[in-house]
Amino acid sequence: MTQTGIVEEVSGEYISVRIKRDSACGGNCASCGAGCTGAKQTVIARNDAYAKVGDTVVLQMRNCDVLLAAFLVYIFPLIMLFAVYFISFRVFAHEGISMVFGILSMCCAFFLVKLLDKRLRNKYILIATSVL
C-alpha cells in the first residue's frame, strides 16, 4: 500500500502526516452519497526519509500486513461467530443458546484482536520512505 501526504509534525523518529482518505466508491463520490470527497486524515508514520514539517512524503506498508490486519479486524470475528454458533447448535440443539454463544465468541474475538493490537502496533505502522 502506498500513500502520499504532507508532514504536519515531527516527533523523534515518528512523524504526523496528513493524507487524503481514499474513497471506497472509486472517486465517483457524487453517485454513492457517502460524502468522502476530500476527507483528510492524520496518521503516524516512522520517519525513514528524514522528512521535515511541510514536506510531501511517500508512505508505504506491505500489502500482506494490510490484508492481515483487515482479516483480523473484519473476518476473524465473523468466523468465530459462525463456527461457535454451528458447534453449539450441534451440541445443544437450541437456537437461542447457540446465538448467545456465537455472539459471546465474537465479542471475545474482538477482545483478542484488541490485545493483539497492543502487541503488534509497531509491526503495522506506515513508513515514510521518501520525500517528494
N, C-alpha and C positions, 0 to 999 in steps of 0.2 A: 504494500500500500504506500503510495507516495502522495504527499500533500504539500502545498506551499503556504507560507504565512509570514506575517510581519512580527518581529520580536518586539514585545512590549516591556519586558523586564528581564534583567539578568541577575541570577542569584546563585553564585558559586558555579558549579558545573551544570546547572539547570537553567532553562530559560522559559519564560511565559510567552507563548506565541498566539496571536490572533489569526484564526483561519476562517475561511468561508465554508460553511457547512454544505456538504453535497446534498442535492435534493434526491429524494427517493423516486421521483417521477421522471428522471432523466432530463431535467431542465425545462419541461413543459408544465411549469407550476400553475399557470392560469387554468389549465384543464383539470388539475386534481384538487385545487382549492385548499391545499394544506397551508399555504402562506409561508413557505420556507424560503422564498426568493431573497437572496442577500443576507440570510441569517448568519451572524458572526458567532464564533465560539472561541473561548480561550482554553488552550491546552498547555500542559507542561511537557517539555522535551529535554533530553540530555544534549548539552551543547558541544558536540564533537566538532563543529565547524568554527568554533570560537567567534560566534556572532555577537554583535553589539545591538543596543536598542535602536530600532528603526530599520535594521537590515531585513531583507526578504530572504528567507531560508527555505530549503527543501527538507521536509520531514519524511522519514521513512520508518516503516515497521514491516517485518517479514509477514508475507501473506499467510503462512501457516500459523503464526501467532494470532493473527486477526481471526482466522477461522476457528482456531481452538477456543479463543475467548468467546466468540459468538456461540459456539457449541455449548460451552459450559453455562452460559447465561440463559440461552433460549431453549436448547434441545434437551439437555440433561435433565432438568426438572420435569419436562413432559414425559420423557422415557420413564422416570421414576414413578410418576403419577399413574401411567397406564400399566406398567409392569406390576406394581403393588396392587392396583385395583384388580387386575385379572387373577393374580395369585391368590389374593384374599377372597375373591369371589369363588374360586375353586375350593378353597378351604372351608369358608363359612356358608356359601350358597345364599348370601343375603346381600342385596344391592346396597342398602344403606350403610352397613358396616364396611363394605368394600369401598364405597365413596369416601367415608371418613378416613380409612387407612390410606387411600390414594392421595387425598388432599394433605394429610399429615406428612406423607413421604415427600410430596412436592415441597412443602414448607421446609422439611429437613434438607432437601437438596439445595434450596436457596440459601439456607444457613451454611451448608457445607461450601457452597460457591463463595459466600462472603468470607469464610475462614481462609479459603484458598486465595482469595483476592489479596489478603494481607500478606501472605507468604510469597506470592508471585508478582507483586506490584512492580518490582524492578525489572522483571522479565518482559512485561507488556508495556513498555514505555516507548514513546516516539523518540527518534534520534535525529537531531539536526545534522545532516550530512554535508551540506554545502551552502554557501552564501551566493545568492544571485546578484 
